[in-house]
Amino acid sequence: MIKNYIKTAYRSLLKNKGFTILNVLGLSVGLATCLLIVFYVVDELSYDRYNTKAGRIYRISIDAKLNGNAGVYATSEAPWKNILKSSFPQVENVARLIDKNGLFLSPQKFYVKKNNGNILERNIVFTESSLFDVFTLPMIDGNAAHALDEPNTAVITESTAKKYFNKVNVTGRTLTINDSNTFKITGVIKDIPAQSQFHYDFFLSFSSRPESKSNNWGYAGLHTYLLLKPGTDVAKLEKALTNIDIKNSYNPSTWTTGDNHLRVFLKPLADIHLRDADAQYTLEKSGNIQYVYIFLLVAIFILLIACVNFMNLSTARSSNRAREVGVRKVLGSARKYLVAQFLTESVLVTFVSAAIALFLAWMLLPLFNQMADKHLEITPQIIAWLLPALLLVVLIVGFLAGSYPAFYLSSFQPIDVLKGKIAAGFKGGFLRSFLVIFQFAISIFLIIGTLVIYNQLNYIRNKDLGFDRDQVLVIKNANTLGNQAKILKNDLKQLPGVANATLSSYQPTGDEDLKTGLFPHRKIDIKEDILTEFWSVDEDFINTMNLKLTNGRNFSKDMSGDTAGMIVNEAFVRKLGQLNPLNKDVYRYSYGLQQYHIIGVVKDFNFASLRDNITPLAMVYDFDNGAISVKLHSANLSALMAQIAGKWKELSPNQPFTYSFMDQDFDATYRTEQRFGSMFISFSTLAIIIACLGLFGLAAYAAEQRTKEIGIRKVLGANISTIVAMLSMDFIKLVFISILIATPIAWWAMQKWLQDFAYRTTIQWYILAAAGATAITIAFITISFQSIKAALSNPINSLRSE
């Protein structure tokens, strides 16, 4: 019986090739797109799940607000480990990490010696042997229990061992870092999975650092992870830790005055990648759960549109099969067999579409990986859950799409059908009208979202940031030159085509930053703390970056007193509360009290993400050779770059010449938003195309059902434009209703998205109007093809008696 159903379904689908192709095409493209998004979402949600104890691992985090400076911090203070181990039995183990951003009294860049050269390595962290108990980092050579107990020991990854020694079993070998520090390799671990919150290649012993000898409150540059025992009351533990932190802070009463607060909270390991976007000093840049929700919603929308197309075309075609149902009933077919036949056809189409969708997803995966900056692949683990899920989708979609013809048409009385008493046509299909409104409302929502995202990304690219990033070359790793960095800078300034150059680790588009507390009085009062970006720059920094001085003067190498001078931005002046800040003294406590006097004020410029408001910034006159920023104005850029590279090689022949351009660094800051925008626009376009496929099929069936009406109208003198307008109006009305439904919802949703940006565009009325006009135009173009075809047909053919 089932074999007969399948054979009959195959013949019926083959007989109606146009219907079958539209259904299979729309559904397969929709399912393939949905699959790609699901792969992305599953990958994002799987971060750190490779750890066997992931459910019991937490990071100590701080939520603090002081004098209007609010922030969430991923780092914590040094004494926590001893306190936790001695006073909290519910803590099974503690692991601490300190990366390059948390170091002091040491270079923040690490060069590892290989043969006669040095290789800059960025993925280096200092940690303890307990890390390998807290996290699942399988060791393939060495003893994990005591690997990092001794000073100057190191654990490296498998790929790093092959990179430096061409083999994995390298325990006992040594690595030389920054020419003078030798580390003994005590272990080799497997490469860290891509779905991890950190990806270090070198794990150096924490006891090698001077920070390891500090057990005082005040230094908060460590990442502290706890492995809790099963059943631990996390909320109770957080409260106890908060009380300890406040008690040991400077002036504890400060945190209970006004709107100041200090709270210690434990961040679950599984939440760090997607729910840690607001935290500062994270080990790696995290993802955003908001984007996961958005793409998951888009996937649902696309799947719904594809399913709606399938249902619409099935219901439209089903009215043409009413006579078939009547004949079958007259010949003795029971209703249950008719139901089974319709459902078999529907499930067969869905099954074929799912198979094609799986193939399309596999073919498009490399392109999607490039767009999403992922390394997704279809593994046996994915297949294990994908095939059952696809089978479930096939059954659900097939049943829903086939339910209308199966249960509705099979209920007709044969005599009514054979006499033509069952009305057919588009106007009578309330279900189809509702489904068209539904899918076009989704399409309009996506069109508005696409326009708003495009406008915001364009706004970011073109916003005046307050500095000139055009044609600014940033030469990396200038600290390898030592004092010769000044020589290189001065040599570069003499080159034709170089407007200016400056030495500094800090650039408005760089990833180096340093926050410190500055105070308006010699007597340190934490209530007056101004949390400030603190940059060491030279006398050419302001001119090279084209910053605008609004008050005072620039640094001068001819004025020895400028070593105690400071140039601040307008945000700092507002925080300071001084109308005339020039020559005002401010103080910093760092290895003693340091006094500075303000000599200039620069106009606010965006040195951080446009998601954040401009915060206070202080620049001091000090030698910092982290990088050389060079302002170029040459038409022959390639020749000038060759000259600059030559100057580098003269001073440092064994070190690679690495550089970037500041505008590229700026774009990299918003790479996540750009990827999100590109993916959203691509998926929205596919959703609209899928919706149009369904509308195209509906228009074809609507025109087919009204062929006699069209023939009569033509005989009575109706022209082509009148007939096209008549056939199109039924659909255009539904699109108008969709616009009224989708526009306010889309406006609200995109306003919520824009609120994540401190600097953002506004949703103008013409964006909403353009989205509606686009939807109407797309619908009209889709419908008009079939309408014009019907209007041009010979009325004799449609009015001829059967």
Sequence and secondary structure as in RCSB ss.txt:
>XXXX:A:sequence
MIKNYIKTAYRSLLKNKGFTILNVLGLSVGLATCLLIVFYVVDELSYDRYNTKAGRIYRISIDAKLNGNAGVYAT
SEAPWKNILKSSFPQVENVARLIDKNGLFLSPQKFYVKKNNGNILERNIVFTESSLFDVFTLPMIDGNAAHALDE
PNTAVITESTAKKYFNKVNVTGRTLTINDSNTFKITGVIKDIPAQSQFHYDFFLSFSSRPESKSNNWGYAGLHTY
LLLKPGTDVAKLEKALTNIDIKNSYNPSTWTTGDNHLRVFLKPLADIHLRDADAQYTLEKSGNIQYVYIFLLVAI
FILLIACVNFMNLSTARSSNRAREVGVRKVLGSARKYLVAQFLTESVLVTFVSAAIALFLAWMLLPLFNQMADKH
LEITPQIIAWLLPALLLVVLIVGFLAGSYPAFYLSSFQPIDVLKGKIAAGFKGGFLRSFLVIFQFAISIFLIIGT
LVIYNQLNYIRNKDLGFDRDQVLVIKNANTLGNQAKILKNDLKQLPGVANATLSSYQPTGDEDLKTGLFPHRKID
IKEDILTEFWSVDEDFINTMNLKLTNGRNFSKDMSGDTAGMIVNEAFVRKLGQLNPLNKDVYRYSYGLQQYHIIG
VVKDFNFASLRDNITPLAMVYDFDNGAISVKLHSANLSALMAQIAGKWKELSPNQPFTYSFMDQDFDATYRTEQR
FGSMFISFSTLAIIIACLGLFGLAAYAAEQRTKEIGIRKVLGANISTIVAMLSMDFIKLVFISILIATPIAWWAM
QKWLQDFAYRTTIQWYILAAAGATAITIAFITISFQSIKAALSNPINSLRSE
>XXXX:A:secstr
 HHHHHHHHHHHHHHTHHHHHHHHHHHHHHHHHHHHHHHHHHHHHTTTTTSTTGGGEEEEEEEEEETTEEEEES 
B TTHHHHHHHH TTEEEEEEEE GGG  SS S EEEEETTEEEEE  EEEE TTHHHHS   EEEE GGGTTSS
TTEEEEEHHHHHHHHSSS  TT EEEETTTEEEEEEEEE    SSSS   SEEEEGGGSGGGG   TT   BEEE
EEE TT  HHHHHHHHHHHHHHHSSSGGGGGSTT EEEEEEEEHHHHTTS TTEES SS    HHHHHHHHHHHH
HHHHHHHHHHHHHHHHHHGGGHHHHHHHHHTT  HHHHHHHHHHHHHHHHHHHHHHHHHHHHHHHHHHHHHHT  
    HHHHHHHHHHHHHHHHHHHHHHHHIIIIIGGGS HHHHHTT S  SSTT HHHHHHHHHHHHHHHHHHHHH
HHHHHHHHHHHH   SS  TTEEEE  GGGGTTHHHHHHHHHHTSTTEEEEEE S  TT S   EEEEESSSS  
GGG EEEEEEEE TTHHHHHT  EEEE    TT GGGGGEEEEEHHHHHHHT SS TT EEEEESSSEEEEEEEE
EE     S TTS    EEEEE    S EEEEE  S HHHHHHHHHHHHHHH TTS   EEEHHHHHHHHTHHHHH
HHHHHHHHHHHHHHHHHHHHHHHHHHHHHHTHHHHHHHHHTT  HHHHHHHHHHHHHHHHHHHHHHHHHHHHHHH
HHHHTT SS     HHHHHHHHHHHHHHHHHHHHHHHHHHHTS HHHHHS  
